[in-house]
Each structure stands twice: as structure tokens, then as C-alpha cells.
Amino acid sequence: PRDRYPGTIRDARRAAAPDRSTYDEVVAAISRLRGRQATAILLRVIEDEPYESIARSLGCSEVTARVHVQRAREKLRRWLSHLDRAPREEAS
């Protein structure tokens, strides 16, 4: 679903990083991505661009744009896996 991915950097900061150190880790991980993967993931997740638009920006096919996004997501999941937390139960 679209609402899983924030539409702006400010929203990303609020949704993905409950504290500054977590936010800094996420930014550092994104900055480790190279070239087309970095561009593709930023356009998809932060700018909420459709794959067709990402493909035009990268000068590649839509399928290739999807591959760049998927590979970037896989790397970010691996690099940030230590941040994965079980959902907190809310008090009733």
C-alpha cells in the first residue's frame, strides 16, 4: 500500500525514525546505495514516482527501474535489519 511509504522527507523522518539516531542510520544507509539504485529508491519512496517515470529519469525500461528499486530495498533491509522491531502492543 502507498501509505507504507512516506511521500516527503519530513514524513519519512516522522514515520520511519522515532529518534534522531535512527533517522541518521536510515540516511546513512541510503547514502551507501550507488548510482541508479539510489536514484530509483529515492524517486519511488520519497517522491512517490511511478515506475514509468523512474524509467524515463534513468533512461531504462520500466522492468529495469523495478529491478533497481527492488535491489535497493533488499540492501536497505539487510543493512537496517537491526532496526526491525516487533509492533508494540497498545495499552487497552
DSSP file (Angstrom, degrees, kcal/mol; ACC not computed):
  #  RESIDUE AA STRUCTURE BP1 BP2  ACC     N-H-->O    O-->H-N    N-H-->O    O-->H-N    TCO  KAPPA ALPHA  PHI   PSI    X-CA   Y-CA   Z-CA
    1    1 A P    >         0   0    0      0, 0.0     3,-1.5     0, 0.0     4,-0.4   0.000 360.0 360.0 360.0 147.6    0.0    0.0    0.0
    2    2 A R  G >   +     0   0    0      1,-0.3     3,-1.9     2,-0.2    46,-0.0   0.847 360.0  65.2 -60.3 -37.1    1.1    3.5   -0.7
    3    3 A D  G 3  S+     0   0    0      1,-0.3    -1,-0.3     3,-0.0     4,-0.1   0.602  86.8  72.6 -69.4  -7.5    0.7    4.7    2.8
    4    4 A R  G <  S+     0   0    0     -3,-1.5    -1,-0.3     1,-0.1    -2,-0.2   0.781  96.3  56.7 -70.0 -26.2    3.5    2.4    3.9
    5    5 A Y  S <  S-     0   0    0     -3,-1.9    -1,-0.1    -4,-0.4     7,-0.1  -0.928  91.2-126.0-113.5 118.7    6.0    4.7    2.1
    6    6 A P        -     0   0    0      0, 0.0    42,-0.2     0, 0.0    -2,-0.1  -0.221   8.1-144.4 -62.1 150.2    6.1    8.3    3.2
    7    7 A G  S    S+     0   0    0     40,-0.1     2,-0.3    -4,-0.1     3,-0.1   0.644  77.1  35.6 -92.0 -16.8    5.6   10.9    0.4
    8    8 A T  S  > S-     0   0    0      1,-0.1     4,-2.5    39,-0.0     5,-0.2  -0.902  80.2-114.8-134.3 163.0    8.0   13.6    1.8
    9    9 A I  H  > S+     0   0    0     -2,-0.3     4,-2.5     2,-0.2     5,-0.2   0.909 118.3  52.6 -63.1 -40.7   11.3   13.7    3.6
   10   10 A R  H  > S+     0   0    0      1,-0.2     4,-2.0     2,-0.2    -1,-0.2   0.925 111.1  46.6 -61.5 -43.8    9.6   15.3    6.6
   11   11 A D  H  > S+     0   0    0      1,-0.2     4,-3.3     2,-0.2     5,-0.3   0.889 110.5  53.7 -63.5 -39.0    7.0   12.5    6.7
   12   12 A A  H  X S+     0   0    0     -4,-2.5     4,-2.6     1,-0.2     5,-0.5   0.913 107.5  50.9 -62.0 -42.2    9.8    9.9    6.3
   13   13 A R  H  X S+     0   0    0     -4,-2.5     4,-1.1     1,-0.2    -1,-0.2   0.923 116.1  41.0 -60.1 -45.4   11.6   11.4    9.3
   14   14 A R  H  < S+     0   0    0     -4,-2.0    -2,-0.2    -5,-0.2    -1,-0.2   0.918 121.6  39.7 -70.5 -44.6    8.4   11.2   11.4
   15   15 A A  H  < S+     0   0    0     -4,-3.3    -2,-0.2     1,-0.2    -3,-0.2   0.878 125.5  31.2 -76.4 -39.4    7.2    7.7   10.2
   16   16 A A  H  < S+     0   0    0     -4,-2.6    -3,-0.2    -5,-0.3    -1,-0.2   0.630 116.8  50.4 -98.8 -14.7   10.5    5.8   10.0
   17   17 A A     <  +     0   0    0     -4,-1.1    -1,-0.2    -5,-0.5     6,-0.1  -0.825  47.8 179.7-134.1  97.0   12.6    7.4   12.7
   18   18 A P  S    S+     0   0    0      0, 0.0     2,-0.3     0, 0.0    -1,-0.1   0.716  80.6  26.0 -67.8 -18.1   11.3    7.8   16.2
   19   19 A D  S  > S-     0   0    0      1,-0.1     4,-2.0    -6,-0.1     3,-0.2  -0.942  86.5-107.8-141.0 165.5   14.6    9.3   17.2
   20   20 A R  H  > S+     0   0    0     -2,-0.3     4,-2.7     1,-0.2     5,-0.2   0.851 114.5  55.7 -62.5 -38.2   17.4   11.2   15.6
   21   21 A S  H  > S+     0   0    0      2,-0.2     4,-2.0     1,-0.2    -1,-0.2   0.891 108.3  48.4 -66.3 -37.6   19.9    8.4   15.7
   22   22 A T  H  > S+     0   0    0     -3,-0.2     4,-2.3     2,-0.2    -1,-0.2   0.934 111.6  49.8 -64.7 -45.6   17.5    6.0   13.8
   23   23 A Y  H  X S+     0   0    0     -4,-2.0     4,-2.6     1,-0.2    -2,-0.2   0.926 109.8  51.2 -57.3 -46.0   16.9    8.7   11.2
   24   24 A D  H  X S+     0   0    0     -4,-2.7     4,-2.4     1,-0.2    -1,-0.2   0.876 108.8  51.2 -60.9 -38.6   20.7    9.2   10.8
   25   25 A E  H  X S+     0   0    0     -4,-2.0     4,-2.3     2,-0.2    -1,-0.2   0.903 110.6  48.7 -64.8 -41.4   21.2    5.5   10.3
   26   26 A V  H  X S+     0   0    0     -4,-2.3     4,-2.4     2,-0.2    -2,-0.2   0.934 112.6  47.5 -64.8 -46.3   18.5    5.4    7.6
   27   27 A V  H  X S+     0   0    0     -4,-2.6     4,-2.3     1,-0.2    -2,-0.2   0.910 111.9  50.8 -61.2 -42.9   20.0    8.4    5.8
   28   28 A A  H  X S+     0   0    0     -4,-2.4     4,-0.9    -5,-0.2    -1,-0.2   0.896 109.9  50.0 -62.6 -40.2   23.5    6.8    6.0
   29   29 A A  H >X S+     0   0    0     -4,-2.3     3,-0.7     1,-0.2     4,-0.7   0.919 110.5  49.2 -65.3 -43.1   22.2    3.5    4.6
   30   30 A I  H >< S+     0   0    0     -4,-2.4     3,-1.1     1,-0.2    -1,-0.2   0.900 107.6  55.4 -62.2 -39.1   20.5    5.3    1.7
   31   31 A S  H 3< S+     0   0    0     -4,-2.3    -1,-0.2     1,-0.3    -2,-0.2   0.716  98.8  62.8 -68.7 -18.6   23.7    7.3    1.0
   32   32 A R  H << S+     0   0    0     -4,-0.9    -1,-0.3    -3,-0.7    -2,-0.2   0.722  82.3  99.8 -75.5 -21.5   25.6    3.9    0.7
   33   33 A L  S << S-     0   0    0     -3,-1.1     2,-0.3    -4,-0.7    39,-0.0  -0.346  72.2-130.9 -64.7 147.1   23.5    3.0   -2.3
   34   34 A R    >>  -     0   0    0      4,-0.0     3,-1.3    -2,-0.0     4,-1.3  -0.763  40.6 -54.9-104.3 147.1   25.2    3.5   -5.6
   35   35 A G  H 3> S+     0   0    0     -2,-0.3     4,-2.2     1,-0.3     5,-0.2   0.149 121.0  15.2  39.6-117.1   24.0    5.3   -8.8
   36   36 A R  H 3> S+     0   0    0      1,-0.2     4,-2.9     2,-0.2    -1,-0.3   0.808 124.9  56.4 -65.0 -33.1   20.8    4.1  -10.3
   37   37 A Q  H <> S+     0   0    0     -3,-1.3     4,-2.5     2,-0.2     5,-0.2   0.929 109.4  46.7 -65.3 -43.1   19.7    2.2   -7.2
   38   38 A A  H  X S+     0   0    0     -4,-1.3     4,-2.1     2,-0.2     5,-0.2   0.941 115.7  45.1 -62.7 -47.5   20.0    5.3   -5.0
   39   39 A T  H  X S+     0   0    0     -4,-2.2     4,-2.5     1,-0.2     5,-0.2   0.932 113.9  49.8 -61.7 -46.2   18.1    7.4   -7.6
   40   40 A A  H  X S+     0   0    0     -4,-2.9     4,-2.3     1,-0.2     5,-0.2   0.914 112.0  45.9 -61.8 -45.5   15.4    4.8   -8.1
   41   41 A I  H  X>S+     0   0    0     -4,-2.5     4,-2.9     2,-0.2     5,-0.6   0.892 113.8  49.1 -69.2 -37.7   14.7    4.2   -4.4
   42   42 A L  I  X>S+     0   0    0     -4,-2.1     5,-2.0    -5,-0.2     4,-1.1   0.919 113.0  46.9 -66.1 -42.6   14.6    8.0   -3.7
   43   43 A L  I  <5S+     0   0    0     -4,-2.5     6,-2.9    -5,-0.2    -2,-0.2   0.899 119.4  40.8 -64.6 -39.1   12.2    8.6   -6.6
   44   44 A R  I  <5S+     0   0    0     -4,-2.3     4,-0.3     4,-0.2    -2,-0.2   0.948 126.9  27.2 -75.1 -49.8   10.0    5.7   -5.7
   45   45 A V  I  <5S+     0   0    0     -4,-2.9    -3,-0.2    -5,-0.2    -2,-0.1   0.917 131.9  29.6 -85.6 -45.6    9.8    6.0   -1.9
   46   46 A I  I  <<S+     0   0    0     -4,-1.1    -3,-0.2    -5,-0.6    -4,-0.1   0.922 132.2  31.7 -83.4 -45.9   10.4    9.7   -1.2
   47   47 A E  S   <S-     0   0    0     -5,-2.0    -3,-0.2   -39,-0.1    -4,-0.1   0.575  95.1-136.1 -89.6  -9.4    9.0   11.3   -4.3
   48   48 A D        +     0   0    0     -6,-0.3    -4,-0.2    -4,-0.3    -3,-0.1   0.844  41.2 170.3  57.2  37.3    6.3    8.6   -4.9
   49   49 A E        -     0   0    0     -6,-2.9    -1,-0.2    -7,-0.1     2,-0.1  -0.527  35.2-114.6 -78.3 143.8    7.1    8.5   -8.6
   50   50 A P     >  -     0   0    0      0, 0.0     4,-2.0     0, 0.0     3,-0.5  -0.390  28.8-110.1 -71.6 158.1    5.5    5.7  -10.7
   51   51 A Y  H  > S+     0   0    0      1,-0.2     4,-2.8     2,-0.2     5,-0.2   0.840 117.4  60.3 -60.1 -33.9    7.9    3.2  -12.3
   52   52 A E  H  > S+     0   0    0      1,-0.2     4,-1.9     2,-0.2    -1,-0.2   0.917 107.6  44.8 -59.4 -43.6    7.3    4.6  -15.7
   53   53 A S  H  > S+     0   0    0     -3,-0.5     4,-2.4     2,-0.2    -2,-0.2   0.882 111.7  52.3 -68.3 -39.4    8.6    8.0  -14.6
   54   54 A I  H  X S+     0   0    0     -4,-2.0     4,-2.3     1,-0.2    -2,-0.2   0.918 108.0  52.4 -62.0 -43.2   11.6    6.4  -12.8
   55   55 A A  H  X>S+     0   0    0     -4,-2.8     5,-2.2     1,-0.2     4,-1.5   0.913 109.2  49.0 -60.1 -43.6   12.4    4.5  -16.0
   56   56 A R  H  <5S+     0   0    0     -4,-1.9     3,-0.2     1,-0.2    -1,-0.2   0.928 111.3  49.9 -61.6 -44.1   12.4    7.8  -18.0
   57   57 A S  H  <5S+     0   0    0     -4,-2.4    -2,-0.2     1,-0.2    -1,-0.2   0.873 117.2  40.3 -62.0 -37.3   14.6    9.5  -15.5
   58   58 A L  H  <5S-     0   0    0     -4,-2.3    -1,-0.2    -5,-0.2    -2,-0.2   0.613 107.4-123.8 -87.1 -13.7   17.1    6.6  -15.5
   59   59 A G  T  <5S+     0   0    0     -4,-1.5     2,-0.2     1,-0.3    -3,-0.2   0.889  74.4 105.0  70.9  39.5   16.9    6.1  -19.3
   60   60 A C  S   <S-     0   0    0     -5,-2.2    -1,-0.3    -6,-0.1    -2,-0.1  -0.788  76.4 -76.0-138.1 180.0   16.0    2.4  -18.9
   61   61 A S     >  -     0   0    0     -2,-0.2     4,-2.1     1,-0.1     5,-0.1  -0.352  41.4-113.1 -75.9 162.5   13.0    0.2  -19.3
   62   62 A E  H  > S+     0   0    0      1,-0.2     4,-2.3     2,-0.2     5,-0.2   0.878 118.6  55.1 -62.9 -37.9   10.3    0.1  -16.6
   63   63 A V  H  > S+     0   0    0      1,-0.2     4,-1.9     2,-0.2    -1,-0.2   0.917 108.1  48.2 -61.5 -43.5   11.3   -3.5  -15.8
   64   64 A T  H  > S+     0   0    0      1,-0.2     4,-2.4     2,-0.2    -1,-0.2   0.886 108.8  53.6 -65.4 -38.5   14.9   -2.4  -15.1
   65   65 A A  H  X S+     0   0    0     -4,-2.1     4,-2.2     1,-0.2    -1,-0.2   0.911 108.1  50.7 -61.0 -42.4   13.6    0.5  -13.0
   66   66 A R  H  X S+     0   0    0     -4,-2.3     4,-2.7     1,-0.2    -1,-0.2   0.885 109.0  51.7 -62.4 -38.5   11.7   -2.0  -10.9
   67   67 A V  H  X S+     0   0    0     -4,-1.9     4,-2.8     2,-0.2     5,-0.2   0.918 108.1  51.2 -64.7 -43.6   14.8   -4.1  -10.5
   68   68 A H  H  X S+     0   0    0     -4,-2.4     4,-2.1     2,-0.2    -2,-0.2   0.923 112.8  45.9 -59.7 -44.1   16.8   -1.1   -9.3
   69   69 A V  H  X S+     0   0    0     -4,-2.2     4,-2.6     2,-0.2    -2,-0.2   0.932 113.5  49.1 -64.4 -45.8   14.2   -0.3   -6.7
   70   70 A Q  H  X S+     0   0    0     -4,-2.7     4,-2.3     1,-0.2    -2,-0.2   0.914 111.8  47.7 -62.4 -43.6   13.9   -3.9   -5.6
   71   71 A R  H  X S+     0   0    0     -4,-2.8     4,-2.2     2,-0.2    -1,-0.2   0.886 111.6  50.8 -66.2 -37.7   17.7   -4.4   -5.2
   72   72 A A  H  X S+     0   0    0     -4,-2.1     4,-2.7    -5,-0.2    -2,-0.2   0.923 110.2  50.0 -64.1 -43.4   17.9   -1.1   -3.3
   73   73 A R  H  X S+     0   0    0     -4,-2.6     4,-2.8     1,-0.2    -2,-0.2   0.911 109.4  51.7 -60.8 -42.6   15.1   -2.2   -0.9
   74   74 A E  H  X S+     0   0    0     -4,-2.3     4,-2.2     2,-0.2    -1,-0.2   0.920 111.6  46.5 -61.4 -43.9   16.9   -5.6   -0.4
   75   75 A K  H  X S+     0   0    0     -4,-2.2     4,-3.1     2,-0.2     5,-0.2   0.931 112.9  49.2 -64.3 -44.9   20.2   -3.8    0.5
   76   76 A L  H  X S+     0   0    0     -4,-2.7     4,-2.2     1,-0.2    -2,-0.2   0.905 110.5  51.0 -63.2 -40.9   18.4   -1.4    2.9
   77   77 A R  H  < S+     0   0    0     -4,-2.8     4,-0.3    -5,-0.2    -1,-0.2   0.927 113.9  44.9 -59.6 -44.1   16.6   -4.2    4.6
   78   78 A R  H >< S+     0   0    0     -4,-2.2     3,-0.9    -5,-0.2     4,-0.2   0.938 116.1  45.0 -66.1 -47.0   19.8   -6.1    5.1
   79   79 A W  H 3< S+     0   0    0     -4,-3.1     3,-0.3     1,-0.2    -1,-0.2   0.796 122.7  36.8 -68.2 -28.8   21.8   -3.0    6.3
   80   80 A L  T >< S+     0   0    0     -4,-2.2     3,-2.3    -5,-0.2     4,-0.4   0.200  78.7 114.3-110.0  15.3   19.0   -1.8    8.6
   81   81 A S  G X   +     0   0    0     -3,-0.9     3,-1.4    -4,-0.3    -1,-0.2   0.790  68.7  66.6 -59.8 -28.1   17.7   -5.2    9.8
   82   82 A H  G 3  S+     0   0    0      1,-0.3    -1,-0.3    -3,-0.3    -2,-0.1   0.674  95.6  58.3 -67.0 -14.9   18.9   -4.4   13.4
   83   83 A L  G <  S+     0   0    0     -3,-2.3    -1,-0.3     2,-0.1    -2,-0.2   0.584  77.5 116.2 -88.2 -10.6   16.2   -1.7   13.5
   84   84 A D    <   +     0   0    0     -3,-1.4     2,-0.4    -4,-0.4    -3,-0.0  -0.391  44.3 178.8 -62.5 126.0   13.4   -4.2   12.8
   85   85 A R        -     0   0    0     -2,-0.2     3,-0.1     3,-0.0    -2,-0.1  -0.965  32.4-110.6-130.8 147.5   11.2   -4.2   15.8
   86   86 A A        -     0   0    0     -2,-0.4     0, 0.0     1,-0.1     0, 0.0  -0.487  52.4 -91.2 -68.9 145.6    8.0   -6.1   16.6
   87   87 A P        -     0   0    0      0, 0.0     2,-0.3     0, 0.0    -1,-0.1  -0.318  44.7-116.4 -58.7 139.1    5.0   -3.9   16.7
   88   88 A R        -     0   0    0     -3,-0.1     2,-0.4     1,-0.1    -3,-0.0  -0.561  23.1-121.8 -78.2 139.5    4.3   -2.5   20.1
   89   89 A E        -     0   0    0     -2,-0.3     2,-0.3     1,-0.0    -1,-0.1  -0.654  25.9-131.9 -80.5 135.2    1.1   -3.5   21.8
   90   90 A E        -     0   0    0     -2,-0.4     2,-0.1     1,-0.1    -1,-0.0  -0.646  23.6-107.2 -87.8 145.2   -1.0   -0.6   22.8
   91   91 A A              0   0    0     -2,-0.3    -1,-0.1     1,-0.1     0, 0.0  -0.455 360.0 360.0 -69.0 139.5   -2.5   -0.4   26.2
   92   92 A S              0   0    0     -2,-0.1    -1,-0.1    -3,-0.0    -2,-0.0   0.456 360.0 360.0 -96.6 360.0   -6.2   -1.0   26.3
